[in-house]
């Protein structure tokens, strides 16, 4: 898709006046405060893992999966009377703080590519209680508590196991807060299925099997059942699929493109459920990952001496603004949907951008790779 075509689409979706159903001034101020509060939580959580370039994506993915599991539990299972819309919002945002205690752990331990020694593992495990202490103190200062209070219980208990074999307190069953039992599943699944400095990514199927097989031991069986129902829904909607013809010859960038394709499909899944909370969460991920991916892609192109880099950057800037405009429309509107036109635009944009615009720099990356190997 060229810059002019993207620009025309951008103007079509740009927010220039109050959208139908958009909140008025007082409600808009409250909405903006909520968005700023969430952004502050993301910044605090990301700071704890600032050495990890994938930290913010992990935080947002865990938040979204946490909300989807909570939503499934709200609809069925033994915890329906404990979950409402307000609780879902609280746990969705508070889940981002689950690893804030890592800010207290030395980089040499956090980033070690190999197996940790028993002493290093004991040090690493302190991040849980350290995170709880940090957030409990902040919650006391705020008096209201809110996200910080729930974040403290999640940080302190998301490594507890349902059978009592976890840490730091060896809590068992329902002695572990429900918020932490949900985040435990979301955090482990996401960590398994995405690359880390010490491991390659597992397949979705293997990650799902790991969680399913540990129901009743590591994880709450009811939470696992809700997780499995979420994964079924996620797999049921596919409007764009990865194929090898989309490869640009660099696994790092190909992996980013797979993630972006999955996010478009998850937007369609949220749309089919008319779930505005989840729709907003996926859009937050899409905005964050788009910017992250474009910056990385531009670094690769610059390193390979791609002559059309300036033009490609302009297209990236336009596409980023387009995604931001779509998110603004959803955030400022009370309607829980994107609409077929927006979904069609996003899927077409991603497919055409990968197959056409990105395909143009592939020979330069391949040439650069050959030169480095000589």
C-alpha positions in Angstrom: 0.0 0.0 0.0 1.5 3.3 -1.0 1.7 6.5 1.1 -1.1 8.2 -0.9 -3.5 5.3 -0.5 -2.8 5.1 3.2 -3.2 8.9 3.5 -6.7 8.7 2.0 -7.7 5.9 4.4 -6.2 7.9 7.2 -8.4 10.9 6.4 -11.4 8.6 6.3 -10.9 7.4 9.9 -9.4 10.6 11.4 -11.2 12.0 14.5 -12.2 15.6 13.6 -15.5 15.9 15.5 -17.3 14.1 18.3 -18.2 10.6 17.1 -21.8 9.4 17.5 -22.0 8.0 21.1 -18.8 9.8 22.1 -18.7 11.0 25.8 -19.1 14.7 26.5 -16.6 16.9 28.3 -16.9 15.5 31.9 -17.0 11.9 30.8 -14.2 12.6 28.3 -12.1 14.0 31.1 -12.7 10.9 33.2 -11.8 8.7 30.3 -8.6 10.6 29.6 -7.7 10.3 33.3 -8.2 6.5 33.1 -6.1 6.3 30.0 -3.3 8.4 31.6 -3.5 6.2 34.7 -3.2 3.1 32.6 -0.3 4.6 30.7 1.4 5.3 34.0 1.0 1.7 35.1 2.5 0.5 31.8 5.4 2.9 32.2 6.0 1.7 35.8 5.7 -2.0 34.8 8.0 -1.5 31.7 10.6 0.3 33.9 11.0 -2.9 35.9 12.0 -4.8 32.8 13.7 -1.9 30.9 16.6 -4.0 29.7 14.1 -6.3 27.9 13.0 -4.8 24.5 9.9 -7.1 24.6 8.8 -6.1 28.1 6.0 -3.7 27.2 4.5 -6.2 24.7 4.6 -9.0 27.4 2.8 -6.7 29.9 0.1 -5.8 27.5 -0.4 -9.4 26.3 -0.7 -10.6 29.9 -3.2 -7.8 30.6 -5.4 -8.8 27.7 -5.3 -12.5 28.4 -6.0 -11.8 32.1 -9.1 -9.9 31.1 -10.3 -12.6 28.7 -9.9 -15.3 31.4 -11.8 -13.0 33.9 -14.5 -12.5 31.3 -14.9 -16.3 30.8 -15.0 -16.8 34.6 -17.7 -14.1 34.8 -19.8 -16.0 32.4 -19.4 -19.5 33.8 -17.7 -21.3 36.7 -17.5 -21.1 40.4 -16.4 -17.4 40.6 -19.2 -15.7 38.8 -20.5 -13.9 41.9 -17.0 -12.5 42.5 -16.4 -10.9 39.1 -18.1 -7.8 37.7 -17.1 -5.2 35.2 -15.3 -3.1 37.7 -13.3 -6.1 39.0 -12.3 -7.0 35.5 -11.0 -3.5 34.8 -9.0 -3.6 38.1 -7.4 -7.0 37.4 -6.7 -6.1 33.8 -4.7 -3.0 34.7 -3.2 -4.4 38.0 -1.9 -7.5 36.1 0.7 -5.3 34.4 2.5 -4.8 37.7 3.0 -8.5 38.3 6.8 -8.4 37.8 7.5 -4.8 39.1 9.8 -6.3 41.7 12.3 -7.3 39.0 13.6 -3.7 39.3 15.3 -4.9 42.5 17.1 -7.9 40.8 20.6 -7.5 39.3 20.8 -7.5 35.5 23.3 -10.3 35.5 20.6 -12.6 36.9 17.7 -11.2 35.0 19.4 -11.5 31.6 21.4 -14.6 32.1 21.0 -16.7 29.0 21.6 -20.1 30.7 20.3 -21.9 33.7 20.3 -20.1 37.0 22.4 -21.5 39.9 20.4 -22.3 43.1 21.7 -19.0 44.7 20.7 -17.0 41.6 17.3 -18.6 41.5 16.7 -17.8 45.2 17.7 -14.2 44.4 15.3 -14.1 41.4 12.4 -15.4 43.4 12.7 -12.4 45.7 11.2 -10.2 43.0 7.8 -11.4 44.0 7.9 -10.3 47.7 9.9 -7.2 46.7 7.2 -6.2 44.2 4.5 -6.7 46.7 6.3 -4.4 49.2 6.9 -1.7 46.7 3.2 -1.7 45.6 1.8 -2.0 49.1 3.8 1.1 50.2 2.5 3.0 47.1 -1.1 1.9 47.8 -0.9 3.2 51.4 0.4 6.5 50.2 -2.5 6.8 47.7 -5.0 5.8 50.4 -7.5 4.7 47.7 -5.3 1.7 46.8 -7.1 0.7 43.6 -4.8 -0.8 41.0 -1.8 -0.6 43.3 -3.5 -2.7 46.1 -4.6 -5.4 43.7 -1.2 -5.1 41.9 0.5 -5.8 45.3 -1.5 -9.1 45.8 -0.7 -10.2 42.2 3.0 -9.3 42.4 3.3 -11.2 45.7 1.2 -14.3 44.8 1.4 -15.0 41.0 4.2 -17.6 41.6 2.2 -19.5 44.2 0.9 -22.8 42.9 -2.5 -24.3 43.5 -1.0 -27.4 45.2 1.0 -25.3 47.6 4.4 -25.9 46.0 5.0 -22.3 44.8 6.7 -19.3 46.3 7.1 -17.1 48.3 4.5 -18.2 50.9 3.6 -21.8 49.8 0.0 -20.7 49.6 -2.5 -23.3 48.5 -5.9 -23.3 46.6 -8.2 -20.4 47.4 -5.7 -19.0 49.9 -4.1 -17.6 46.8 -6.0 -14.5 45.6 -8.2 -15.1 42.6 -6.4 -12.2 40.8 -3.0 -13.9 41.2 -4.4 -17.3 40.1 -5.6 -15.8 36.8 -2.4 -13.9 36.2 -0.4 -17.0 36.9 -1.9 -18.7 33.9 -1.7 -15.7 31.6 2.0 -15.0 32.6 3.2 -18.5 32.2 1.4 -19.1 28.9 2.8 -15.8 27.4 6.3 -16.5 28.7 6.3 -19.9 27.1 5.0 -18.9 23.7 7.3 -15.9 23.2 11.0 -15.6 22.9 13.2 -14.8 25.9 16.9 -14.3 26.3 17.2 -17.8 27.6 14.7 -19.7 25.4 13.0 -19.9 22.0 9.2 -19.5 21.8 7.0 -22.5 22.2 4.2 -23.2 19.8 0.7 -22.1 20.9 -0.3 -25.8 21.0 2.5 -26.7 23.3 1.8 -23.7 25.5 -1.9 -24.7 25.8 -1.0 -28.3 26.6 1.4 -27.2 29.3 -1.3 -25.2 31.1 -4.0 -27.8 30.6 -1.7 -30.6 32.0 -1.0 -28.6 35.2 -4.6 -27.9 36.2 -5.0 -28.8 39.9 -1.2 -28.8 40.5 0.3 -25.5 39.3 -3.0 -23.8 38.3 -6.5 -23.4 39.5 -8.6 -25.9 37.5 -11.5 -23.4 37.0 -9.1 -20.8 35.7 -7.5 -23.3 33.4 -11.0 -24.2 32.0 -11.7 -20.5 31.4 -8.3 -20.1 29.7 -9.0 -23.1 27.4 -12.3 -21.6 26.4 -10.5 -18.3 25.6 -8.0 -20.0 23.4 -10.9 -21.8 21.5 -12.5 -18.4 20.8 -9.2 -16.9 19.7 -8.7 -19.7 17.2 -12.2 -19.5 15.8 -11.8 -16.2 14.0 -9.1 -15.8 11.3 -9.4 -13.0 8.7 -5.7 -13.1 7.7 -3.2 -16.0 7.9 0.6 -16.1 7.8 2.2 -17.9 4.8 5.8 -18.4 3.8 5.3 -16.0 0.9 5.2 -13.2 3.5 8.7 -13.9 4.8 11.3 -11.1 4.4 14.1 -13.5 5.1 14.8 -12.3 8.6 13.3 -14.5 11.4 13.2 -11.5 13.8 11.0 -9.5 11.4 9.0 -12.5 10.3 8.1 -13.2 14.0 6.9 -9.5 14.3 4.7 -9.9 11.3 3.2 -13.1 12.7 2.4 -11.2 15.9 0.8 -8.3 14.0 -1.3 -10.8 12.0 -2.4 -12.4 15.2 -3.4 -9.0 16.7 -5.6 -8.3 13.6 -7.3 -11.7 14.1 -7.8 -10.9 17.8 -9.4 -7.6 16.9 -11.9 -9.6 14.8 -12.5 -12.0 17.7 -13.1 -9.1 20.1 -15.4 -7.6 17.5 -17.4 -10.8 17.2 -18.0 -10.9 20.9 -18.8 -7.1 21.0 -16.4 -6.9 23.9 -15.4 -3.2 24.1 -12.9 -3.8 27.0 -11.1 -6.4 25.1 -11.3 -4.5 21.8 -9.5 -1.5 23.5 -6.9 -3.8 25.0 -6.1 -5.4 21.6 -5.8 -1.9 20.0 -3.4 -0.9 22.8 -1.3 -3.9 21.9 -1.5 -3.1 18.2 -0.4 0.5 18.7 2.5 -0.5 20.9 3.7 -3.3 18.7 3.3 -1.4 15.5 5.6 1.4 16.7 8.0 -1.2 18.2 8.1 -3.2 14.9 8.4 -0.2 12.6 11.4 1.2 14.6 13.1 -2.2 14.5 12.3 -2.7 10.8 13.8 0.8 10.0 17.0 -0.2 11.8 17.4 -3.3 9.7 16.8 -1.3 6.5 19.3 1.4 7.5 21.9 -1.3 8.3 21.3 -2.9 4.9 21.6 0.4 3.1 18.1 0.3 1.7 17.8 3.3 -0.7 14.0 3.9 -0.2 14.3 4.1 3.6 13.0 7.7 3.8 9.9 6.8 1.8 9.3 3.7 3.9 9.6 5.8 7.1 6.9 8.2 5.8 4.6 5.3 5.1 5.3 3.9 8.6 4.4 7.3 10.2 1.1 7.5 8.2 0.2 3.9 9.2 1.0 4.6 12.8 -1.3 7.6 12.8 -4.0 5.5 11.2 -3.9 2.9 14.0 -3.8 5.7 16.6 -6.9 7.3 14.9 -8.8 4.0 15.0 -7.9 3.6 18.7 -9.1 7.1 19.5 -12.4 6.4 17.8 -13.0 3.3 19.9 -11.8 4.9 23.1 -14.0 8.0 22.6 -17.1 6.1 21.5 -19.5 4.0 23.6 -20.0 1.6 20.7 -18.3 -1.8 21.3 -17.3 -2.3 17.7 -14.9 -1.4 14.9 -17.0 -2.2 11.9 -16.3 -4.3 8.9 -14.7 -1.4 7.0 -12.0 -0.9 9.6 -11.2 -4.6 10.0 -11.0 -4.9 6.2 -8.7 -1.9 6.1 -6.4 -3.3 8.8 -6.2 -6.7 7.3 -5.6 -5.4 3.8 -3.1 -2.9 5.0 -1.1 -5.6 6.9 -1.2 -8.1 4.0 -0.3 -5.6 1.3 2.4 -3.9 3.4 4.1 -7.2 4.1 3.7 -8.6 0.6 4.5 -5.4 -1.4 6.3 -2.7 0.5 8.3 -4.9 2.8 9.1 -7.3 0.0 11.1 -4.5 -1.7 13.8 -4.4 1.0 14.2 -8.2 1.2 17.0 -8.4 -1.4 19.0 -5.7 0.5 18.7 -7.6 3.8 19.7 -10.9 2.1 22.7 -9.2 0.5 23.7 -7.6 3.8 23.4 -11.0 5.5 25.6 -12.7 2.8 28.3 -10.0 3.3 28.4 -10.5 7.1 28.8 -14.2 6.6 31.8 -13.9 4.3 
